[in-house]
Amino acid sequence: MKKGLLIILSGPSGVGKGTVRKHVMKDHSLRLFYSISMTTRTPRPNEKNGKDYYFVDKETFQKNIDEGNFLEWAEFVGNRYGTPKDKVEQWREEGKNVFLEIEVNGATQVLNSIKDEGVVSIFLVPPSLKDLEKRIRSRRSESEEIIQKRLEKGKNELQYASMYKYQVLNDRVTRAANEICSIIRKEITNHLKK
């Protein structure tokens, strides 16, 4: 059985990664397996444990760091986020195409550590910084201080777009998701031919 692809969707904080990912995951012909990240932050009202994230305490997260069980991890505004390495590798070995939706710092760690040809990296770009700010503020779940930190982080993260194989403009969610589905379909076809 051919090892599955590792598909990374990243981009600045607030660009709409989660919304676009949900649309992409609806295309069952791609046979994508969503890798759920672990986090120490508290769930937002609409989030479910084991579906959106694995919500854990700081001690559990630290234990995973100590055991080397993160493909990547990062800390932002007092919370930690990470991708469990053992699960991702198991799924890929089973031939599943694993989809990661992660922040830029985490994506950089993954791209620097996994050098196999089965990695597909996609950077989601906002139409403008003004649009990015509007999206972050529309969540209405964070303080002004955190909003400002997210905006500053987002501006800095845009510099990393060129390290990704693909850049996709998130001007309209459905259009961006369709473009990403086309990219993944092409990559799967090329991967299976090798």
N, C-alpha and C positions, 0 to 999 in steps of 0.2 A: 504494500500500500504506500502511495506517495505521501510524504509529509505535507501537512497543510500549510497554507500561507499564514503569515502574521501581518495583519492589516492594521496600520496605525492611523487614526484620525486625531489630529491635534490642531491647535490654533490658540489664539489669545483667549484669556478668561472672558467669558460673556459673548463669544462669537456665535454661539448657537450649536455647539458640538452635540449636545444631548438631543436636541430637537432633530437635527439632521440625521444623527445615528438612528433614531427611532424610525424615521422614514426609510433609511437604507435597509434596516433589519426586516422590513415588511416584504422585501424581495426574496422570497424563499428559494428561488432558483439559484441564488448565490451560495446557499448552504453555509451561512455565516454562523459562528458560535461566539456570542458576546462574552468577553471576559469582564467579570465584575471586579472592580477595585475595592480594596479595603480602605476604610477611613476612620479616623477618630472623631470626626465632626458629628454633630447631632443631625438627624434626618430633617429635611424640609418637610412641610405638611403633606406633600403629595408623594414622598419617597417611601419605598418599602425595602426593608432589610432582605438581602439575598436576591433582590431584583435590580435595584439601582446601585447599591453598594452593599458591602459587608460592613455594618456599623459595629465597631469594636472599641473596647477601652484602650487606654494608652499602654497598659501592661501587655495586653495581647499583641498590639502592634509592635512593641519593642521586642517581644519574644521572636516574632517573625523576622525582624531586622537581625537580631543576634544569630538566628539560625540560617541566615543568608537566603531566606525564602521570598525575596522580592526581586522581580525583574527590574523594577525601578521603584523609587519612592521619593516623596518630597514633603516638605512642610510649608504651609502657607497660612497666614493669619492665625497661627496657633494650632492648626489642625494638620494631621498627617494623612497622606494618600499613598497607596502603593498597589502594585500589580503582583499577585501571588505567582511566582515563577513555576512552582511545581504543577499547578493546574494548566497553565498556558502550554508548557512543554508536553504534558500528557495529551492534551487535546490535539496539538499539532501532530504528534506521533500517531494518533488515531486517524489522521487524514482530515481533520476538521480545519476549516479556515477560521482562524481566531481573530476577532475584531476588538482592537483596543481603542477606547476613547480616552485620551489622556492629555494632561497639560504639557506644555512645551518642555519644561525641565525634565519631566519623566520621559518624554519621547526622545530627547537628546541622550539620556542614559541608555535607553533601549537601542537606539541607532548606533551608539558607540560600543555596545557590548555584544550585539547579535549581528554577525557579519554574513549570515547565509543569504543566498539569492531569493529566498522565499519571503523577504520583508518588503512590504509595500507601504510607503509613507505618504500621507496626504495632509496638507496644511490648509485649514479652512480660514479664509480671509474675509474680514468685514468690508462692506462697501466703503466705509469711512470711519474715522475715529469718533465722529459725532454719533454715528449709528451704533457703534460699540458702546458708547456711554448710555445711549437710550436703552439698549438691551439690558445692560447691567442694572440700571435704575428701575426698569420695569419689573424686576423680580420682587422688589419691595420686601426683601427678606434680610437686608444688611444695613448696618449703620453707615453714615456718611464717611467715616474714617475708613471702613473696609471698602466702600465703593471707590474712594480715592486711591487706595492701595491696588485694587483690581485694575483701575484705569491706567495707573502708572506701569503696572506689570504688563498689561495688554500692549501698551505702546512699545515697551522693550521687546516683547515676544515677537512682534511683527518682523523684527530683524532676522529671525531664524527661518523665515519662509523658504529661502533658497536651499536649505539643507535637505528639504523634502523632495521626493521624486515628482510629486504633483502639488500644485496649488489650485484650490477651487474657491471661487468667489461665492460667498453666501449672501447673494442679493435677494433671492427668493428660496425658501426652504426646499420646495418641491424640485425646482430646477437644479439646485446644488446637489440634492440627494440623487437625482437621476444621473447627473454627471459622475458622481462617485460610483454609482452602480455600474455605469459603463466602464469606468476605469478598472473596477474590481473584476468584471466579466472578462475584460481583455487580459488582465494579469493571470486569472485562473486558466484561461485558454493557453497562454504562453507557458505557464508553469507545467501544465499537463503534457505539453509537447516535449519538454526537456527530458 
